[in-house]
Amino acid sequence: MNASVKSLDDFKQIVYTGNSMYPLFRDLDVLYIAPCNNIQSGDVIVFKWKDEYDSQIIAHRVISIHQNGVTTKGDNNILPDRGFRTPEYIMGMVYYVKHGKRISRVYNGGCGIIFSKIYGYILSVNALLLKVLNWPYRILSRFGICRAILPRFIKYRVITIKRPDGDELLLVVGQHMLGKYVPATGKWNIRPPFRLFIDDKSLPKPSEKIV
């Protein structure tokens, strides 16, 4: 750990959104980050990402180190991120995560590699199950057979996060994100299996007033 960090108050804090690092990080978790000069494979780093379409801050795991920089991948992603992360874009390493009221240590390096490989196996099994169940899931989602039970079990809300490149809409239940509005497609991306219960056409868009 950086020698200048002596307590949690010394860490920079950022709010995590998305599902690319699930289950290590969950939507609206608070990440505690600090600079680190000796990045290793297995470390979870926070970096700035910018291309011709988007700019954002991302927390992903380092999977390899090269002369041109480091390559990264979300634990919950199949493929690694494009290109290399170079020092000028790396904000720091994640040492702790706060989920609700609980603060947990984030294991980096060798322990991080073991965790990512175990979850990679689980992810492969889940992908196979999703492939097998995809057809009945799409049919049930399309006809809204399960939506009548939504009011009893799911109380969701839409929140707006201000971004430099425009507002981002998130569909959340408590501390968990069920979906995100994707400006590039003009559609909501709802995580399985929640499309069974939620009609994305009824959800607001950035140009509409959220009530």
GIGI-V756339 format. One line per field, one symbol per residue. psi: psi as a letter, one per 30 degrees, with the letter a starting at -180 (. if undefined). A space follows every 50 residues. Layout:
BEGIN
psi=???
END
This chain:
BEGIN
psi=lkffjflfffkkklkklagfgkgeklkglkkjllkkfiklkfkjlklkkk afflklkkjlkkflklefakklkkfgkelllkakkleffkfakkelkjjb fkkkkkkabeeeeeeeeefeeeeeeeeeeeeegeeeeeeeeefheffffe fffkjllklkkkleglkkkkjljbgkkflkkjeefglkjkkkgffefkjf ffklleflkk.
END
